[in-house]
Amino acid sequence: MSKKYFVILGLFLVAGFLFLNTASVNAETWTWDGGGDKQTWTDSKNWGLSVDAGANQYPGATSTPDVVIIANTPGLMVYATTTLNYGVNTLRLGAANIGWTLVVGNANFGASSTVSVIGTSTLKLATSTYGAGTLNLGQTGAGAPLELPATATFTAATGTVAYIGGGTADIIVATTTFYNLKLTPTSTAAIRTYKFGVYAATAAPQAATTTVSNVFTASAASKADFLGITDLLLSGSGTVFSKANGDFIQSSKVVYSSASATNVATGTYANLSITGAATKTLLGNTTATSTVTVASGATLDLSTFTFTATGATWTNSGNVSYSGTTGVVLAGVGVLSDSAGGSAVTTFGNFDSYPVIHVQITDTALNFEAATAETITVTVTGTSGITDSETVTLTETTVSSGIFRGSLTVSLSGSDVADKLDYQGNGTVTYTWTDSQDSNDTETASATFTGTSPGGGGGGGASYAVTPAVPATPATPAEPTVTPAVPATPATPAVPTLDSVQSKVVSVVARIAALPAKPSADDLTSIQAEIAMILVELQAIQAANPVPQGVALGFNFVRPLALGLRHADVTNLQEALKTDASVYPEGLVTGYFGPATLRAVQKFQEKYGIATSGDSGYGNVGPKTRTKLNELFK
């Protein structure tokens, strides 16, 4: 072999030796043996170094070895107070049967792979002497950079845990209580997913709660994935959730629990819970896709922003407020029914039976104060022979149900009756409601009805038309053959009696019987005058002796009657009213409810203390009036 080839071979051997030597150094395990002051990380005498690295060498100074702190010194406490970004590759603290404490104070302490706290050991990120420290976890591959078994103790104090490794492999976040937690990968080329929960390397996730007592930061390149079973509890105050991109947060529940004023991060939540006595305020437009819960004693202030909860369940046991034009976007559900809490109807049947219209709106986002039964309003419109719109107030069924109910009675009327839905004949009832927080949320429904109408028998009653008889033209009488004597003018009698009137009736009947076949005009005029006088005396007797208890006419009034109606029941009404000349002096029986009948009904109501001018139903034959009529004339 030539000299040239020996030289080349030698170079390869040297290069190979150097490569193997470097790999060997990086793979070394440096072990704490407590040979120095037994507590200072940077005291090289505390390390059982496998090579003579010099007095200033310790794990993390110039290389990234695997480090084990496992000296047989009871109660050992190691202080890492010097910044060591990626100072070690892996760190193992403690053994299965012996526990030690590592304190990271006033320093950035890092591991490029994993930090494992073994047995009953403790990892602490701050002390009163050294201040707060930061634990940087730079793992790039998949796995758990911070391993905290149930037997170990992690004390966040006022320190920070930062998952800063690059790459795209999934990272498992330890389930514990952090003070500051940061998901800030060094590479932003692709999204990195951070999984929360109780995990083993190959095991399925378990339900758990991760708590951040100060600030949780998720950068634009991170995705916090809680897999629908792990809760995130934010117990700090102020701005406790810093999210560069609101799309990268998924959770079974995010809980804002501070007893001090807190800001709610903008973005999309699956489930959001507001607890604690202080106000939690939105920082921007926010969305929830599953549930929103405001606990008892808590307050959620939407400020001027919109909370979109379409498809979510909204439960408020505390207080909710907003100062913008839109608060919570959550669709309400409305029902038009014939009973309180009943199902929706499409027809009410006959309004003459005086049914009650019921409206129910269910919208839990309208429950702003859990301690107060709140109200909303709807508009109910009846369209029949007349059109009437009424505003109906709906009241929460309980102080925090978010179910609002109200009702409205109907009235057969020719004019507007306050707080009643007026109708004449068949028609339709419609209600409309618009959410005060969301003008796009409008509910409406309608139902038909039947009822009595003017000029007909709507609602099942018969209709009657009055056709007056045309009197025959009397024959022209012949000239009288006997001139009757002119009766003397009687003296003004005292108040007539039935006996005196009866005798006059007998007399006039006798005179009529004595008339010739062709009586003279004077005879007829005289007899008509006597009959007229008898009628006057009968009216005087009736006025002086009104029938206080009515008369048995066999009537039974069951339907409402009002101005403008023509019906058989109106005929019966007039027959009854005319028995009392002080009430209905006209005594007309036409079957039509006109002005004279209206005045008669009003006088009847006043006489029996049913209603007076200005009262609702004055002049209408309503339930009280029908009861009195039936009492007197049935």
Long-range contacts (C-beta under 8 A, 24 or more apart in sequence): 25-51, 25-63, 25-65, 26-63, 26-64, 26-65, 26-89, 27-65, 27-66, 28-63, 28-65, 28-66, 29-65, 29-66, 29-67, 29-68, 30-58, 30-59, 30-65, 30-66, 30-67, 30-68, 31-67, 31-68, 31-69, 31-70, 31-71, 32-67, 32-68, 32-69, 32-70, 32-71, 32-78, 33-71, 34-71, 34-72, 34-73, 34-76, 38-71, 38-73, 38-76, 39-76, 39-77, 39-78, 39-79, 40-78, 40-79, 41-78, 41-79, 41-80, 41-81, 41-82, 41-84, 42-82, 46-71, 59-87, 59-88, 60-84, 60-86, 60-87, 60-88, 61-87, 64-88, 64-89, 64-112, 65-89, 66-90, 66-91, 66-92, 67-91, 67-92, 68-92, 69-93, 69-94, 69-100, 69-102, 70-94, 70-95, 70-98, 70-100, 71-100, 72-98, 73-100, 75-100, 76-100, 76-101, 77-101, 77-102, 77-103, 78-102, 78-103, 79-103, 79-105, 79-130, 80-104, 80-105, 80-107, 80-109, 80-133, 81-105, 81-106, 81-107, 81-130, 81-133, 82-107, 83-107, 83-108, 83-109, 84-108, 84-109, 84-110, 85-110, 85-136, 86-110, 86-111, 86-112, 86-136, 86-138, 87-111, 88-112, 89-113, 90-114, 90-115, 90-116, 91-115, 91-116, 92-116, 92-118, 93-117, 93-118, 93-121, 93-123, 94-118, 94-119, 94-120, 94-121, 94-152, 95-119, 99-152, 103-127, 103-130, 103-133, 104-133, 104-134, 104-135, 104-159, 105-129, 105-130, 105-131, 105-132, 105-133, 106-130, 106-131, 106-132, 106-133, 107-133, 107-134, 108-133, 108-134, 108-136, 109-133, 109-134, 109-135, 109-136, 110-135, 110-136, 110-137, 110-138, 111-136, 111-137, 111-138, 111-139, 111-145, 112-138, 112-139, 112-165, 113-138, 113-139, 113-145, 114-139, 114-143, 114-144, 114-145, 114-146, 114-147, 115-145, 115-146, 115-147, 116-147, 117-147, 117-148, 117-149, 117-152, 117-153, 117-154, 118-149, 118-152, 119-149, 119-151, 119-152, 120-151, 120-152, 120-153, 121-152, 121-153, 122-152, 122-153, 122-154, 122-155, 123-148, 123-152, 123-153, 123-154, 123-155, 124-154, 124-155, 124-157, 124-159, 125-155, 125-156, 125-157, 125-158, 125-159, 125-160, 125-161, 125-179, 126-155, 126-156, 126-157, 126-158, 126-159, 127-157, 131-158, 132-157, 132-158, 132-159, 132-160, 132-179, 133-159, 133-160, 134-159, 134-160, 134-161, 134-162, 135-159, 135-160, 135-161, 135-162, 136-162, 136-164, 137-161, 137-162, 137-163, 137-164, 137-165, 138-164, 138-165, 138-186, 139-165, 139-171, 140-165, 140-166, 140-167, 140-169, 141-167, 141-169, 142-169, 142-170, 142-171, 143-169, 143-171, 143-172, 143-201, 144-171, 144-172, 144-174, 144-199, 144-201, 145-171, 145-172, 146-173, 146-174, 147-174, 148-174, 148-175, 148-176, 156-180, 156-213, 158-214, 163-194, 166-192, 167-192, 168-192, 170-194, 170-195, 171-195, 172-199, 173-210, 175-208, 175-209, 175-210, 175-230, 176-210, 176-211, 177-210, 177-211, 177-212, 177-213, 178-210, 178-211, 178-212, 178-213, 178-216, 179-212, 179-213, 179-214, 180-212, 180-214, 180-215, 180-216, 180-217, 181-210, 181-212, 181-215, 181-216, 181-217, 182-217, 182-219, 183-217, 183-218, 183-219, 183-222, 183-224, 184-217, 184-219, 184-222, 185-219, 185-221, 185-222, 187-221, 188-219, 188-220, 188-221, 189-221, 190-221, 191-221, 191-222, 191-223, 191-248, 192-221, 192-222, 192-223, 193-222, 193-223, 193-225, 194-222, 194-223, 194-224, 194-225, 195-225, 195-227, 196-224, 196-225, 196-226, 196-227, 196-230, 196-232, 196-251, 197-226, 197-227, 197-229, 197-230, 205-229, 205-230, 207-252, 209-233, 211-235, 212-236, 212-240, 214-240, 215-239, 215-240, 215-241, 215-242, 216-240, 216-241, 216-242, 217-242, 217-243, 218-242, 218-243, 218-244, 218-245, 218-248, 218-249, 219-244, 220-244, 220-245, 220-248, 222-248, 223-248, 223-249, 223-250, 224-248, 224-249, 224-250, 224-251, 225-250, 226-250, 226-251, 226-252, 227-252, 228-252, 228-270, 231-255, 233-257, 234-258, 234-262, 236-262, 237-261, 237-262, 237-278, 238-262, 238-263, 239-263, 239-265, 239-283, 240-265, 241-265, 243-267, 253-291, 256-280, 264-300, 274-298, 274-299, 274-300, 274-318, 282-307, 288-312, 291-315, 293-317, 294-318, 294-319, 294-320, 294-370, 296-370, 302-327, 302-328, 309-365, 313-364, 314-364, 314-365, 314-402, 315-364, 316-364, 316-365, 316-367, 316-368, 316-370, 316-400, 316-402, 317-370, 317-400, 318-370, 319-368, 319-369, 319-370, 320-365, 320-367, 320-368, 320-369, 321-368, 322-437, 326-437, 326-438, 326-439, 327-365, 327-437, 327-438, 328-365, 328-437, 328-438, 329-437, 329-438, 329-440, 329-441, 330-363, 330-364, 330-365, 330-438, 330-441, 331-363, 331-441, 332-361, 332-362, 332-363, 332-366, 332-433, 332-435, 332-441, 332-443, 333-361, 333-362, 333-363, 333-443, 334-359, 334-360, 334-361, 334-362, 334-378, 334-431, 334-433, 334-443, 334-444, 334-445, 335-359, 335-360, 335-361, 335-445, 336-429, 336-431, 336-445, 336-446, 336-447, 340-405, 340-407, 341-397, 341-405, 344-445, 345-447, 346-447, 346-448, 347-447, 347-448, 347-449, 348-429, 348-447, 348-448, 348-449, 349-449, 349-450, 350-449, 350-450, 350-451, 350-459, 350-460, 351-410, 351-412, 351-423, 351-449, 351-450, 351-451, 351-459, 352-412, 352-451, 352-452, 352-459, 352-460, 352-461, 352-559, 352-560, 354-409, 354-410, 354-560, 354-623, 355-410, 356-407, 356-408, 356-409, 356-410, 357-407, 357-408, 357-409, 357-410, 357-421, 357-429, 358-405, 358-406, 358-407, 359-392, 359-394, 359-405, 359-406, 359-407, 359-408, 359-431, 359-433, 360-394, 360-403, 360-404, 360-405, 361-394, 361-403, 361-404, 361-433, 361-443, 362-402, 362-403, 362-404, 363-402, 363-404, 363-435, 363-441, 364-401, 364-402, 365-402, 365-437, 366-402, 366-404, 366-435, 366-436, 366-437, 367-396, 367-400, 367-401, 367-402, 369-399, 370-399, 370-400, 371-399, 371-400, 372-399, 373-397, 373-398, 373-399, 374-404, 375-404, 376-404, 376-433, 376-436, 377-433, 378-406, 378-431, 378-432, 378-433, 379-431, 379-432, 379-433, 380-408, 380-421, 380-429, 380-430, 380-431, 381-429, 381-430, 381-431, 381-432, 382-410, 382-421, 382-422, 382-423, 382-427, 382-428, 382-429, 383-427, 383-428, 383-430, 384-423, 384-424, 384-425, 384-426, 384-427, 384-428, 384-449, 384-451, 384-453, 385-423, 385-424, 385-425, 385-427, 385-453, 385-454, 386-413, 386-414, 386-422, 386-423, 386-424, 388-416, 388-421, 388-422, 388-423, 390-419, 390-420, 390-421, 392-431, 410-451, 411-560, 411-617, 411-620, 411-622, 412-451, 412-452, 412-559, 412-560, 412-561, 412-562, 412-565, 412-620, 413-562, 413-563, 413-620, 414-454, 414-562, 414-563, 414-564, 414-565, 415-563, 417-616, 417-617, 417-620, 418-616, 419-616, 420-616, 423-449, 423-451, 424-451, 424-452, 424-453, 424-454, 424-564, 424-565, 425-450, 425-451, 425-452, 425-453, 425-454, 425-456, 425-458, 425-459, 426-450, 426-451, 426-453, 426-458, 427-451, 452-559, 452-560, 452-561, 452-565, 452-567, 453-565, 454-564, 454-565, 454-566, 455-565, 455-566, 456-566, 457-567, 457-568, 459-559, 461-559, 461-567, 461-568, 461-569, 462-567, 462-568, 463-566, 463-567, 463-568, 464-566, 464-567, 464-568, 464-571, 464-591, 465-566, 465-591, 466-590, 466-591, 466-592, 477-518, 477-519, 477-520, 477-521, 477-524, 478-518, 479-520, 480-516, 480-518, 480-519, 480-520, 480-521, 480-522, 480-523, 481-516, 482-516, 482-520, 483-520, 483-522, 484-520, 484-522, 484-523, 484-526, 487-526, 495-540, 495-541, 495-544, 496-537, 496-540, 496-541, 497-541, 498-541, 500-537, 501-534, 501-537, 501-538, 501-541, 504-530, 504-533, 504-534, 504-537, 505-534, 508-534, 539-581, 542-581, 543-581, 543-582, 546-580, 546-581, 546-582, 547-579, 547-580, 549-632, 550-576, 550-579, 550-631, 550-632, 550-633, 551-579, 551-632, 551-633, 552-633, 552-634, 553-579, 553-633, 553-634, 554-633, 554-634, 555-629, 555-630, 555-633, 555-634, 556-630, 556-634, 557-621, 557-626, 557-629, 557-630, 558-626, 560-620, 560-621, 560-622, 560-626, 561-593, 561-620, 561-621, 562-593, 562-619, 562-620, 562-621, 563-593, 563-594, 563-595, 563-597, 563-598, 563-619, 563-620, 564-593, 565-592, 565-593, 566-591, 566-592, 566-593, 567-591, 567-593, 570-597, 573-597, 573-601, 573-621, 573-629, 574-600, 576-629, 576-632, 576-633, 577-601, 577-604, 579-633, 580-604, 580-607, 582-607, 583-607, 601-625, 604-628, 604-629
